[in-house]
Amino acid sequence: MKLAYYPGCSLHSTAIEYDISTRKVCEALGVELVEVKDWICCGSSPAHQRDELMSVALPAKNLALVRQTDDLKEVCAPCASCYSRLKFAQERMKDDDLRKNVEQIIDSEYPEDIRVLHMLDVIVEKVGANAVKEKVVKDLAGLKVACYYGCLITRPPSITGKQQFENPTQMESVMEALGAEAVDWNMKTFCCGAAFALTQAHVVLELTRKILADAEAVGADVISVGCPLCHANLDGRQVQINSKFNTNFHIPIFYFTELMGLALGIEAKELGVFKHLTEVEDFLKERVLI
């Protein structure tokens, strides 16, 4: 199975461990990822708040580049924000006038038949939970996982096409295939505040505190995510939250691909898990996962 791969800016920088673990897991599962040649930023949050034309042209350019990547028609975008912007661009390009303007800007014909997939879609729909289960070397039995989707992997449903957008179960099916227990909790699609961490930090700290508190309340050992922004807030702000709210959170936050990699027998150091800000080494040793 061969797919175009759009890492986006985060996976080549602050979320490098997501990129590393995605590539390792796909290799183990027989999925060939071909990185989109000469890809550019999707625009993420800033572009669509400042300039609608730019917010469509940037992801549209990347979709055009997908077609030039081994003539592939499916692209995997692990970053939830990148995934969202690519999907939004596809919807907006249905407007003929806008499409003409965008094609002039990107100096390329826009391909209509590209399918945009989040990494969860690749694992669940293209590979299948049963196929993942067959590859497990070190199951995650006894590990209680709170599967966190955030805002953009499933919503808005008119853009993502997801049927279960308020109570998704894709990540849960993957965790259960690995032998872990996916806990039932309230905050799986609750907003973490995302990029508002730069301008409204107090809002982000409160939102993230609620997510961590709910995961802790239901006995989750870890939180599993599929978004660099969610990971940055949940993993990187626990010290600030503990200081501000007099809490004592120390919950390991993993990309779901990292947990998959551990279960598939890939060494933790090869997955990039030690790049996290919330320490995970002792936790993994206790669980005999390293």
C-alpha positions as CSV (number, residue, x, y, z in Angstrom):
1,M,0.0,0.0,0.0
2,K,1.5,3.4,-1.0
3,L,0.2,6.8,0.1
4,A,1.4,10.3,-0.3
5,Y,2.6,11.8,3.0
6,Y,2.1,15.4,4.0
7,P,3.9,15.9,7.3
8,G,3.4,19.7,7.6
9,C,5.5,22.1,9.6
10,S,4.9,20.6,13.1
11,L,6.0,17.1,12.2
12,H,9.3,18.4,11.0
13,S,9.9,20.5,14.1
14,T,8.1,20.5,17.5
15,A,6.2,17.3,16.8
16,I,9.1,15.4,15.3
17,E,8.3,12.3,17.4
18,Y,4.9,12.1,15.7
19,D,6.7,12.0,12.4
20,I,9.2,9.5,13.5
21,S,6.6,7.1,15.1
22,T,4.3,7.5,12.1
23,R,7.0,6.4,9.7
24,K,8.1,3.5,11.9
25,V,4.6,2.2,12.4
26,C,3.7,2.4,8.8
27,E,6.9,0.6,7.8
28,A,6.0,-2.2,10.3
29,L,2.5,-2.4,8.9
30,G,3.6,-2.5,5.2
31,V,2.4,1.0,4.4
32,E,4.7,3.0,2.1
33,L,4.6,6.7,2.8
34,V,5.9,8.9,0.0
35,E,6.6,12.4,1.2
36,V,5.0,15.1,-1.0
37,K,7.8,16.7,-2.9
38,D,8.3,20.4,-2.2
39,W,5.3,20.7,0.1
40,I,4.6,24.0,1.7
41,C,2.9,25.2,4.9
42,C,-0.9,24.5,4.9
43,G,-1.5,27.9,6.6
44,S,-2.8,26.3,9.7
45,S,-4.6,28.7,12.1
46,P,-3.1,32.1,11.0
47,A,-4.0,32.0,7.3
48,H,-7.7,31.3,7.6
49,Q,-8.0,34.0,10.2
50,R,-6.3,36.6,8.0
51,D,-6.9,35.9,4.4
52,E,-9.5,33.5,2.9
53,L,-7.8,33.3,-0.5
54,M,-4.5,32.4,1.1
55,S,-6.1,29.9,3.4
56,V,-7.4,28.0,0.4
57,A,-4.5,28.5,-1.9
58,L,-1.9,27.1,0.4
59,P,-3.5,23.7,1.0
60,A,-4.7,23.6,-2.6
61,K,-1.1,23.9,-3.7
62,N,-0.2,21.0,-1.6
63,L,-3.0,18.9,-3.0
64,A,-1.7,19.7,-6.5
65,L,1.7,18.6,-5.4
66,V,0.2,15.3,-4.2
67,R,-0.8,14.5,-7.8
68,Q,2.8,15.1,-8.8
69,T,4.0,12.6,-6.2
70,D,4.0,9.3,-8.0
71,D,0.5,10.2,-9.4
72,L,-1.0,9.2,-6.0
73,K,-4.6,9.9,-5.2
74,E,-4.6,9.5,-1.4
75,V,-2.6,11.6,1.1
76,C,-2.1,11.1,4.8
77,A,-1.9,14.2,6.9
78,P,-1.2,13.1,10.6
79,C,-1.4,16.7,11.9
80,A,-5.1,17.4,12.8
81,S,-4.7,21.1,11.7
82,C,-3.1,20.2,8.4
83,Y,-5.8,17.5,7.8
84,S,-8.5,20.1,8.6
85,R,-7.1,22.8,6.3
86,L,-6.7,20.3,3.4
87,K,-10.3,19.1,3.9
88,F,-11.6,22.7,4.1
89,A,-9.8,23.6,0.9
90,Q,-11.5,20.8,-0.9
91,E,-14.8,22.1,0.2
92,R,-14.1,25.7,-0.8
93,M,-12.7,24.7,-4.2
94,K,-16.2,23.7,-5.2
95,D,-16.8,27.4,-5.8
96,D,-15.9,27.9,-9.5
97,D,-14.8,31.5,-9.1
98,L,-12.6,30.9,-6.1
99,R,-11.1,27.9,-7.9
100,K,-10.1,29.9,-10.9
101,N,-8.4,32.5,-8.7
102,V,-6.6,29.8,-6.7
103,E,-5.4,27.9,-9.8
104,Q,-4.0,31.2,-11.1
105,I,-2.2,31.8,-7.8
106,I,-0.8,28.3,-7.5
107,D,0.0,28.1,-11.2
108,S,-1.4,24.6,-11.4
109,E,-4.6,22.7,-12.1
110,Y,-6.4,21.7,-9.0
111,P,-7.0,17.9,-8.7
112,E,-10.5,17.0,-7.6
113,D,-10.0,13.4,-6.9
114,I,-7.4,13.4,-4.0
115,R,-8.6,11.7,-0.9
116,V,-7.3,13.3,2.4
117,L,-6.8,10.9,5.3
118,H,-5.8,11.5,8.9
119,M,-3.4,8.9,10.2
120,L,-6.2,7.3,12.2
121,D,-8.1,6.8,8.9
122,V,-5.1,5.1,7.5
123,I,-4.8,2.7,10.4
124,V,-8.5,1.9,10.9
125,E,-9.8,2.1,7.3
126,K,-6.8,1.1,5.2
127,V,-4.9,-1.3,7.4
128,G,-7.6,-2.5,9.9
129,A,-7.6,-3.1,13.6
130,N,-7.3,-6.9,13.1
131,A,-4.2,-6.5,11.0
132,V,-2.7,-4.3,13.6
133,K,-3.5,-6.9,16.3
134,E,-1.7,-9.6,14.4
135,K,1.5,-7.5,14.4
136,V,1.5,-6.9,18.2
137,V,4.7,-8.1,19.8
138,K,4.4,-6.6,23.3
139,D,0.7,-6.0,24.1
140,L,-0.4,-3.1,26.3
141,A,-2.5,-5.2,28.6
142,G,-3.4,-3.3,31.8
143,L,-2.8,0.1,30.3
144,K,-5.8,2.4,30.6
145,V,-5.8,4.9,27.8
146,A,-7.9,8.1,27.4
147,C,-8.3,8.6,23.7
148,Y,-8.3,12.3,22.9
149,Y,-9.3,13.6,19.5
150,G,-9.6,17.3,20.1
151,C,-11.5,19.5,17.7
152,L,-10.3,18.9,14.3
153,I,-10.0,15.2,13.6
154,T,-13.7,14.7,13.5
155,R,-15.3,18.2,13.2
156,P,-17.0,19.9,11.6
157,P,-18.7,16.7,10.2
158,S,-19.7,18.6,7.0
159,I,-16.0,18.9,6.2
160,T,-14.5,15.7,7.7
161,G,-17.4,13.5,6.7
162,K,-17.2,11.7,10.1
163,Q,-20.4,10.1,11.3
164,Q,-19.3,9.8,14.9
165,F,-18.0,13.3,15.4
166,E,-19.0,13.8,19.0
167,N,-18.2,10.3,20.2
168,P,-15.6,8.9,17.8
169,T,-14.2,5.4,18.4
170,Q,-11.4,5.0,15.8
171,M,-8.6,5.5,18.3
172,E,-10.3,3.3,20.9
173,S,-10.4,0.4,18.3
174,V,-6.7,0.8,17.8
175,M,-5.8,0.9,21.5
176,E,-7.9,-2.2,22.1
177,A,-6.2,-4.0,19.2
178,L,-2.9,-3.3,21.1
179,G,-4.4,-4.9,24.2
180,A,-4.9,-1.6,26.1
181,E,-8.2,-0.6,27.8
182,A,-9.8,2.5,26.3
183,V,-11.5,4.3,29.2
184,D,-14.9,6.0,28.9
185,W,-14.6,9.7,29.6
186,N,-16.2,13.0,28.8
187,M,-13.5,15.1,27.2
188,K,-12.4,13.2,24.1
189,T,-13.5,16.0,21.7
190,F,-13.2,18.9,24.2
191,C,-11.1,21.8,22.9
192,C,-7.6,22.3,24.5
193,G,-7.3,25.8,23.3
194,A,-4.8,25.0,20.5
195,A,-2.8,27.9,19.3
196,F,-4.5,30.3,21.7
197,A,-1.6,29.3,24.0
198,L,0.3,32.2,22.5
199,T,-2.3,34.9,23.0
200,Q,-4.7,33.6,25.6
201,A,-2.6,31.4,27.8
202,H,-5.0,31.5,30.8
203,V,-7.8,30.1,28.7
204,V,-5.6,27.3,27.4
205,L,-4.5,26.4,30.9
206,E,-8.1,26.2,32.2
207,L,-9.3,24.1,29.2
208,T,-6.3,21.8,29.4
209,R,-6.7,21.4,33.2
210,K,-10.3,20.2,32.6
211,I,-9.1,17.6,30.2
212,L,-6.3,16.3,32.4
213,A,-8.7,16.3,35.4
214,D,-11.3,14.2,33.6
215,A,-8.7,11.7,32.4
216,E,-7.4,11.4,35.9
217,A,-10.8,11.0,37.4
218,V,-11.7,8.0,35.3
219,G,-8.3,6.3,36.1
220,A,-6.5,6.8,32.8
221,D,-2.8,6.0,32.9
222,V,-2.1,7.9,29.8
223,I,-3.7,10.2,27.2
224,S,-3.4,9.3,23.5
225,V,-3.5,12.1,20.9
226,G,-3.4,12.6,17.2
227,C,-2.7,16.3,17.0
228,P,0.6,18.3,17.6
229,L,-1.3,21.3,19.1
230,C,-3.1,19.0,21.6
231,H,0.1,17.2,22.5
232,A,1.9,20.5,23.0
233,N,-0.8,21.8,25.5
234,L,-1.4,18.5,27.3
235,D,2.2,17.4,27.5
236,G,4.0,20.8,27.9
237,R,1.7,22.7,30.2
238,Q,1.3,20.4,33.1
239,V,3.9,22.2,35.2
240,Q,2.2,25.5,34.6
241,I,-1.2,24.0,35.4
242,N,0.0,22.5,38.6
243,S,1.5,25.8,39.7
244,K,-1.6,27.8,38.8
245,F,-4.3,25.5,40.1
246,N,-2.4,23.7,42.9
247,T,-2.8,20.3,41.1
248,N,-0.4,17.4,40.8
249,F,-0.7,16.2,37.2
250,H,2.0,14.0,35.8
251,I,0.1,12.2,33.1
252,P,2.1,10.8,30.2
253,I,0.8,12.1,26.8
254,F,1.6,9.9,23.8
255,Y,0.8,10.2,20.2
256,F,-1.2,7.2,19.4
257,T,1.5,6.1,16.9
258,E,4.0,6.0,19.7
259,L,1.8,3.6,21.7
260,M,1.3,1.5,18.5
261,G,5.1,1.5,18.0
262,L,5.8,0.2,21.5
263,A,3.2,-2.6,21.0
264,L,4.7,-3.5,17.7
265,G,8.0,-4.1,19.3
266,I,9.8,-0.9,18.2
267,E,12.3,0.5,20.8
268,A,11.1,3.6,22.7
269,K,14.1,5.6,21.8
270,E,13.5,4.9,18.1
271,L,10.0,6.4,18.4
272,G,11.1,9.7,19.9
273,V,9.1,9.3,23.2
274,F,11.9,10.8,25.2
275,K,11.4,14.1,23.5
276,H,8.3,14.7,25.6
277,L,8.3,17.4,28.3
278,T,6.3,15.3,30.8
279,E,8.7,12.5,31.7
280,V,7.8,9.0,30.5
281,E,10.8,6.9,31.1
282,D,10.0,5.7,34.6
283,F,6.4,5.1,33.6
284,L,7.5,2.9,30.7
285,K,10.0,1.0,32.8
286,E,7.3,0.3,35.4
287,R,5.1,-1.1,32.6
288,V,8.0,-3.1,31.2
289,L,7.6,-1.3,27.9
290,I,11.3,-0.4,27.7
